[in-house]
């Protein structure tokens, strides 16, 4: 009995020492700056016609967040301030947001967040609806932190960033490629899955420090993203990894309240993403529909904006539609939302798409997180999403739909209800679909798996992302790029004559 007592005591002491050792190396928080007003995790977004929102975090609450700006770096004569500085119980930082209004279109502006420790950056103000100048938009989905809590490809350590603090411009990741090519595109769409902080438990060093590890990964990721997001409008909507601190089904009760129900996502993007824009169409019905959509929009979950010749609608594929996977009782077991009234998101989508005047914005893009067309097993396809959204995308003639969730790159011919449009890439009635989820995260890449009708490209050998080049009113080039090298893996041309102002199929 005495021996058993000592043996048990030694086991307990061993586990206690192990727990203490692992806990000691736990969460990898970035260094907190001495000046707690120092802006970090900067991000900008298109807020309205002629308006851009500037978001950033600080390690203390700001009574009056302010931004100075102007059209030259040395003459920042304008200032805009707000009272928007918010946090949640487990966060070390406060999310701040200011909106710059009355901007001249398609103009370079310089800005400096007011602090004793900030620098001047710049952005290109939004193109007005109807500007048919060519431009490029990147589609970046399922992007995770890299470095000490970073990601691999099938646990291949040669594809991992082994220097935690390496700058993006020196790195082989998607963020590195976005930094290298920063002058080649104007907007980024990121519909879901940021940081992968809810995968903190995959690193043994974090196992006894989950609450802090979750927050540390979020801080790391948005610091890494800042060189991109501080200069290019970074348009966000939610994915499943924003829902809670643990994505494991039915374990969200283990999360602190401050890390449940898309909390960080709402704090970070809620004051920067836009409502639906008012219509610039001469058609009265279009203007009425646009105003209805504006009232029903609910940023950062669902909203729309216009940029040049493109109307973009961002969706929430996680909550707020029948059998939504992340909603209460949903298949993902994450119990998020709802964030609007019953049917609000679907009513928004119908009004928003009905309002689009192709004489002003010929191209219509819809972006969300979970796809309903994907190679691989059937579990990668969101049947409730298809039932809720596909009929509206088809009815109103959406040109291209952008999704992620599956961690690879895929391109499909235009499809409706699982059938390829007989017109192919030349004036199809059905939308074209792409998956742009191969950007890189700790969970690795998804195998391409079995083919699916209409799939013409699938790639899972390395990190990659999608790119949309709006050439003119009738031509859209769709590319997939390998992140490490920038090589074009796939390129296609969608041709639409857009002769109808208002499409109803």
PyMOL commands that set and color helices and strands:
alter all, ss='L'
color gray80, all
select helices_A, chain A and resi 2-25+157-159+168-170+174-180+197-202+204-206+210-229+240-242+252-254+257-259+263-269+284-296+344-354+378-380+383-395
alter helices_A, ss='H'
color red, helices_A
select strands_A, chain A and resi 40-48+51-58+66-70+78-81+85-86+94-100+108-113+120-124+135-139+143-144+187-191+194-195+233-237+303-307+310-314+363-370+400-404+409-416+419-420+431-436+455-459+464-470+475-482+488-495
alter strands_A, ss='S'
color yellow, strands_A
deselect
rebuild
show_as cartoon
